[in-house]
Amino acid sequence: MLWTNRIFKQKTKTSKEVNHIIDAVENTKKTMGHLLNEIRENYSITETHKSIT
């Protein structure tokens, strides 16, 4: 999902550009914590959001 956000922000025009972004995201060396923080920032998720279970 995160890469789709980047694809739309960069307004890619070809599938080659899309694949480049997806590869960059999938091959990142970020830890899961960094990835989750980036997702929180991109989707404006706060610590007060709770899962419904």
Order of alpha helices (4+ residues) and beta strands (2+ residues): alpha-alpha-alpha
